[in-house]
Amino acid sequence: NAKRKGFSRVELKDLTAELSPYEVDLKNMKQIRKSTKRERSVRRTVFAANSPAARGVVWEWQEHDFWSAYDSVAAQILEDHYSRRPGSIVPLNRHTPLPFEVDLSRMEQRNVITGFCRPVRRRIHSCTYPVVSSAETAAAAAVSQSPAAVAVPSQDGKKKAKMSLDGKSSSNDFEYPWLVHCTACVITDPKERKEECVICYETLEDASGCATAVDSARESKVVTSLIECKHKFHKACLRSLYEHGPKSGFLQCPTCKTIHGVKIGNQPPGQMQVNRLRQPLPGHPNCGTLQISYMITGGIQGPDHPDPGKPFTANGFPRVAYLPDSKDGQKILKLLKIAWERKLVFT
């Protein structure tokens, strides 16, 4: 409404007291934390008139005492099932990157990997979004009904389509595959509470500098610990870290670089071939040679690359590497094959 009225800046405290630390520069589309002057980009999204967001419907799941909202794609799927097949089980893991299914009869979310269950709820928000022009609403409705925006499982039910307009996983703030690598924690040591979160540089007892407008004052202070390395961060900061990465389900600790989950790169498609040669390599006279050939050709950049839709060239291919055909060489070859499958050799 402020943008439509021609305002250049708006104080979010006018919306709710929980957002009083922030103001938004509507000219440059930046959210500014007044105490630290930290800036974050904001954007304006138009929802279809029949979407849950436009009608004020919010779907949320509970973690401890906090309720967190599903992203717009998951909310649309849940709302469709709620309207058409009440009491059914919604397989979000087949339609989105989220590893969950939701039982609408019990209002319960189950992690299909761990079996852990959490309560879910559907509520009507007291404020709905302002109505925009019919042309914008029609465009949003057309987008929400397009095959690129509404993912469906393949015929074999095993592969799933990604859930966004540009081929990436959803870029909303609430995307949860990374949560399987975290555990909530309560910090009681006063010295530890004064430590900085290395992502936002706020202390762990203060609100996250990465919190968004949809985070409540309590949610912005939630601290979580990575399971493998035990380093602690604001939950909102880890969410932001994941959002600005490839969104393939893994997290890399910004403190010690430990990888939680399976890291997937953005290597272009190609071929990896292995041949055995009788000739030994220098220094390995008692075994043959493993010849590894990599072939990548030029093409069009995909959604995980710097400039999606633009052409790229693959210079220097084919590339050839050699290993001794020994126990150690075969072990390295096995690791190289895993790296190739995970798109990590050429990124």
C-alpha positions as CSV (number, residue, x, y, z in Angstrom):
1,N,0.0,0.0,0.0
2,A,2.9,2.4,0.8
3,K,4.4,1.8,-2.6
4,R,1.1,2.4,-4.4
5,K,0.8,5.7,-2.4
6,G,4.2,6.8,-3.6
7,F,6.1,6.5,-0.3
8,S,9.8,6.0,-0.6
9,R,10.4,4.6,2.9
10,V,8.2,2.8,5.4
11,E,8.7,1.9,9.1
12,L,7.7,-1.7,9.7
13,K,6.8,-0.9,13.3
14,D,3.6,0.5,11.8
15,L,2.8,-3.0,10.7
16,T,3.6,-4.9,14.0
17,A,5.8,-4.2,17.0
18,E,7.8,-7.3,16.3
19,L,9.2,-5.6,13.1
20,S,10.1,-2.3,14.8
21,P,13.9,-2.8,14.3
22,Y,13.4,-2.6,10.5
23,E,12.5,-0.1,7.8
24,V,12.2,-0.6,4.1
25,D,13.6,1.6,1.4
26,L,11.0,1.2,-1.4
27,K,13.0,3.0,-4.0
28,N,16.0,0.7,-3.8
29,M,13.9,-2.3,-2.5
30,K,16.1,-2.8,0.6
31,Q,15.2,-3.8,4.2
32,I,17.4,-1.9,6.7
33,R,18.0,-2.9,10.3
34,K,18.1,0.5,12.0
35,S,20.5,-0.5,14.8
36,T,23.2,-1.9,12.5
37,K,22.3,-0.4,9.1
38,R,22.5,-3.9,7.7
39,E,20.7,-4.1,4.4
40,R,18.9,-6.9,2.7
41,S,17.1,-7.1,-0.7
42,V,13.3,-7.3,-0.7
43,R,11.0,-8.1,-3.5
44,R,7.4,-7.7,-4.5
45,T,5.4,-10.8,-5.4
46,V,2.0,-11.0,-7.0
47,F,-0.1,-14.1,-6.0
48,A,-3.0,-15.5,-7.9
49,A,-6.3,-14.3,-6.5
50,N,-7.2,-17.9,-5.5
51,S,-3.9,-18.7,-3.9
52,P,-3.7,-19.3,-0.1
53,A,-1.6,-16.2,0.4
54,A,-4.1,-14.0,-1.4
55,R,-6.9,-15.4,0.7
56,G,-5.1,-15.1,3.9
57,V,-4.6,-18.8,4.4
58,V,-1.4,-19.8,6.2
59,W,-0.1,-23.4,6.6
60,E,2.4,-23.9,9.4
61,W,4.4,-26.6,11.1
62,Q,5.6,-26.6,14.7
63,E,9.1,-26.9,16.1
64,H,9.2,-26.9,19.9
65,D,7.1,-23.8,20.8
66,F,7.4,-22.0,17.4
67,W,5.3,-22.2,14.3
68,S,7.0,-21.7,10.9
69,A,5.2,-21.1,7.6
70,Y,5.4,-23.5,4.6
71,D,6.6,-21.8,1.4
72,S,4.0,-20.7,-1.1
73,V,4.3,-23.8,-3.3
74,A,3.9,-26.3,-0.4
75,A,1.0,-24.2,1.0
76,Q,-0.7,-24.3,-2.4
77,I,-0.4,-28.1,-2.5
78,L,-1.7,-28.5,1.0
79,E,-4.6,-26.2,0.4
80,D,-5.6,-28.0,-2.8
81,H,-5.7,-31.3,-0.9
82,Y,-7.5,-29.7,2.0
83,S,-10.2,-28.4,-0.3
84,R,-10.6,-31.4,-2.6
85,R,-9.6,-34.4,-0.5
86,P,-9.9,-33.5,3.2
87,G,-8.4,-36.1,5.5
88,S,-6.0,-37.4,2.8
89,I,-2.2,-37.8,3.1
90,V,-0.2,-35.2,1.1
91,P,3.1,-36.5,-0.2
92,L,5.1,-33.2,-0.2
93,N,8.3,-35.3,-0.7
94,R,7.0,-36.3,-4.2
95,H,6.1,-32.8,-5.2
96,T,8.7,-30.6,-3.6
97,P,12.3,-30.9,-2.2
98,L,10.8,-31.2,1.3
99,P,11.2,-34.7,2.8
100,F,7.7,-34.7,4.4
101,E,4.2,-36.1,4.0
102,V,1.3,-34.4,5.8
103,D,-1.7,-36.3,7.2
104,L,-4.6,-33.9,7.0
105,S,-6.8,-36.1,9.2
106,R,-4.4,-35.9,12.1
107,M,-2.9,-32.5,11.1
108,E,0.6,-34.0,11.4
109,Q,3.8,-33.8,9.3
110,R,6.0,-36.9,9.1
111,N,9.7,-36.9,7.9
112,V,9.8,-39.7,5.4
113,I,13.6,-40.2,6.2
114,T,13.6,-40.2,10.0
115,G,9.9,-40.9,10.7
116,F,9.8,-37.9,13.1
117,C,6.4,-36.3,13.3
118,R,5.4,-32.6,14.0
119,P,2.0,-30.9,14.4
120,V,0.8,-28.8,11.5
121,R,-2.0,-26.2,11.4
122,R,-4.1,-24.2,9.0
123,R,-5.1,-20.7,10.0
124,I,-6.6,-17.6,8.5
125,H,-4.4,-14.5,8.8
126,S,-6.1,-11.4,10.0
127,C,-4.6,-9.4,7.2
128,T,-4.7,-10.4,3.5
129,Y,-2.5,-8.9,0.8
130,P,-3.7,-5.8,-1.0
131,V,-5.5,-6.3,-4.3
132,V,-3.6,-5.3,-7.4
133,S,-4.6,-4.8,-11.0
134,S,-6.6,-7.5,-12.7
135,A,-3.8,-7.8,-15.3
136,E,-1.2,-8.6,-12.7
137,T,-3.5,-11.1,-11.0
138,A,-4.3,-12.8,-14.2
139,A,-0.6,-13.1,-15.0
140,A,0.1,-14.6,-11.6
141,A,-2.8,-17.1,-12.0
142,A,-1.4,-18.1,-15.4
143,V,2.0,-18.7,-13.8
144,S,0.7,-20.6,-10.9
145,Q,-1.1,-23.0,-13.3
146,S,1.8,-23.5,-15.6
147,P,3.7,-26.9,-15.6
148,A,6.9,-25.1,-14.5
149,A,5.2,-23.7,-11.3
150,V,3.1,-26.7,-10.2
151,A,5.3,-29.8,-9.9
152,V,3.8,-33.3,-10.5
153,P,5.5,-36.7,-10.0
154,S,6.6,-38.6,-13.0
155,Q,4.7,-41.6,-14.1
156,D,7.0,-44.0,-12.2
157,G,6.4,-42.0,-9.0
158,K,10.2,-41.9,-8.3
159,K,11.5,-38.8,-9.9
160,K,10.1,-35.4,-8.9
161,A,9.9,-32.1,-10.7
162,K,11.5,-29.0,-9.1
163,M,9.2,-26.4,-7.7
164,S,9.9,-23.0,-9.2
165,L,9.3,-20.8,-12.1
166,D,13.0,-20.7,-13.3
167,G,13.9,-24.4,-12.8
168,K,15.4,-23.9,-9.3
169,S,14.0,-25.1,-6.1
170,S,11.8,-22.6,-4.5
171,S,13.6,-19.4,-3.4
172,N,11.1,-18.6,-0.6
173,D,12.6,-18.2,2.9
174,F,11.1,-21.4,4.2
175,E,12.7,-24.4,2.6
176,Y,13.4,-27.2,5.0
177,P,15.7,-30.0,3.7
178,W,18.6,-28.6,5.6
179,L,16.9,-28.9,8.9
180,V,17.8,-32.6,9.1
181,H,21.4,-31.5,9.7
182,C,20.5,-29.3,12.7
183,T,19.2,-29.6,16.2
184,A,17.7,-26.9,18.4
185,C,19.7,-25.9,21.4
186,V,19.3,-23.6,24.5
187,I,22.4,-21.7,25.5
188,T,22.7,-21.3,29.3
189,D,26.4,-20.2,29.5
190,P,26.5,-16.4,29.7
191,K,29.8,-16.3,27.8
192,E,28.5,-18.5,25.0
193,R,25.5,-16.3,24.7
194,K,27.8,-13.3,24.0
195,E,29.5,-15.1,21.2
196,E,28.9,-13.9,17.7
197,C,27.0,-15.8,15.0
198,V,29.6,-15.9,12.3
199,I,26.9,-15.5,9.6
200,C,25.3,-12.3,10.7
201,Y,27.8,-11.1,13.4
202,E,25.1,-10.5,15.9
203,T,25.5,-12.2,19.3
204,L,23.7,-15.4,19.8
205,E,21.5,-13.9,22.5
206,D,20.3,-11.1,20.1
207,A,17.9,-11.4,17.1
208,S,19.4,-12.8,13.9
209,G,20.5,-10.2,11.4
210,C,19.2,-12.6,8.7
211,A,15.6,-12.6,10.1
212,T,12.9,-11.7,7.6
213,A,9.6,-9.9,8.0
214,V,7.8,-13.1,8.6
215,D,9.9,-14.2,11.6
216,S,8.4,-13.3,15.0
217,A,10.6,-11.7,17.6
218,R,11.0,-15.1,19.3
219,E,11.7,-17.0,16.1
220,S,14.5,-14.5,15.2
221,K,16.4,-15.5,18.3
222,V,16.2,-19.3,17.9
223,V,19.7,-20.8,18.0
224,T,20.4,-24.2,16.4
225,S,23.5,-26.4,16.3
226,L,24.8,-28.4,13.4
227,I,24.7,-32.1,14.2
228,E,28.2,-33.1,13.0
229,C,30.4,-30.2,14.1
230,K,28.2,-28.8,16.9
231,H,28.8,-25.2,15.8
232,K,25.9,-22.9,16.7
233,F,24.2,-20.2,14.6
234,H,20.8,-18.4,14.5
235,K,18.3,-20.7,12.7
236,A,17.3,-17.8,10.5
237,C,21.0,-17.3,9.5
238,L,21.3,-21.0,8.5
239,R,18.2,-20.7,6.5
240,S,19.6,-17.6,4.7
241,L,22.9,-19.5,4.1
242,Y,21.0,-22.4,2.5
243,E,18.9,-20.1,0.4
244,H,21.9,-18.4,-1.1
245,G,23.5,-21.8,-2.0
246,P,22.6,-24.4,-4.6
247,K,19.6,-25.6,-2.4
248,S,20.5,-29.3,-2.9
249,G,19.9,-30.4,0.6
250,F,23.4,-30.0,2.1
251,L,24.9,-27.4,4.5
252,Q,28.6,-26.5,4.8
253,C,29.5,-25.1,8.2
254,P,30.8,-21.6,7.7
255,T,33.1,-22.0,10.7
256,C,34.9,-25.3,10.0
257,K,33.7,-26.1,6.4
258,T,32.3,-29.5,7.5
259,I,29.7,-30.7,4.9
260,H,26.4,-31.9,6.4
261,G,24.5,-34.0,3.9
262,V,25.5,-34.7,0.3
263,K,27.1,-31.9,-1.6
264,I,25.9,-31.5,-5.2
265,G,27.7,-29.2,-7.7
266,N,26.7,-27.5,-10.9
267,Q,29.0,-29.4,-13.4
268,P,27.6,-29.4,-16.9
269,P,26.5,-32.8,-18.4
270,G,29.2,-34.9,-20.0
271,Q,30.9,-38.3,-20.0
272,M,33.5,-40.0,-17.9
273,Q,35.2,-43.0,-19.4
274,V,37.8,-45.4,-17.8
275,N,40.2,-47.6,-19.8
276,R,42.9,-49.9,-18.5
277,L,46.3,-49.8,-20.1
278,R,49.2,-52.3,-19.8
279,Q,51.9,-49.7,-19.7
280,P,52.9,-48.7,-16.1
281,L,53.2,-45.2,-14.9
282,P,56.6,-43.9,-13.7
283,G,57.1,-45.0,-10.1
284,H,54.6,-47.8,-10.4
285,P,56.4,-50.6,-12.3
286,N,54.3,-53.5,-10.9
287,C,50.9,-52.5,-12.2
288,G,49.1,-51.1,-15.2
289,T,47.5,-47.8,-15.7
290,L,44.0,-46.4,-15.4
291,Q,43.2,-43.8,-18.1
292,I,40.3,-41.5,-17.2
293,S,38.8,-39.4,-20.0
294,Y,36.4,-36.6,-19.4
295,M,34.3,-35.1,-22.2
296,I,32.1,-32.0,-21.8
297,T,30.7,-30.1,-24.7
298,G,29.4,-26.5,-24.9
299,G,25.8,-25.8,-24.4
300,I,23.2,-23.6,-22.6
301,Q,23.7,-22.8,-19.0
302,G,21.1,-24.3,-16.7
303,P,19.3,-22.9,-13.6
304,D,22.3,-23.7,-11.3
305,H,24.8,-21.7,-13.4
306,P,25.7,-18.0,-13.2
307,D,23.8,-17.0,-16.3
308,P,20.9,-19.4,-17.0
309,G,19.8,-19.5,-20.6
310,K,23.1,-18.2,-22.0
311,P,25.5,-20.3,-24.0
312,F,28.8,-21.6,-22.5
313,T,31.9,-23.1,-24.1
314,A,33.9,-26.1,-22.8
315,N,37.5,-25.4,-23.6
316,G,40.3,-28.0,-23.3
317,F,38.1,-31.1,-23.6
318,P,38.5,-34.0,-23.8
319,R,40.7,-34.0,-20.7
320,V,42.7,-37.1,-19.7
321,A,44.0,-38.2,-16.3
322,Y,46.0,-41.2,-15.2
323,L,46.2,-43.4,-12.1
324,P,48.2,-46.5,-11.3
325,D,46.0,-49.6,-11.5
326,S,46.8,-50.5,-7.9
327,K,44.7,-50.8,-4.8
328,D,45.2,-47.2,-3.9
329,G,44.6,-46.1,-7.5
330,Q,41.3,-48.0,-7.7
331,K,40.3,-46.4,-4.4
332,I,40.9,-43.0,-5.8
333,L,39.0,-43.9,-9.0
334,K,36.0,-44.9,-6.9
335,L,36.1,-41.5,-5.2
336,L,36.4,-39.7,-8.6
337,K,33.4,-41.5,-9.9
338,I,31.4,-40.4,-6.9
339,A,32.6,-36.8,-7.4
340,W,31.6,-37.0,-11.1
341,E,28.1,-38.3,-10.2
342,R,27.7,-35.5,-7.7
343,K,28.8,-32.9,-10.3
344,L,31.9,-31.8,-8.4
345,V,34.8,-32.4,-10.8
346,F,34.3,-29.4,-13.1
347,T,32.3,-26.6,-11.4
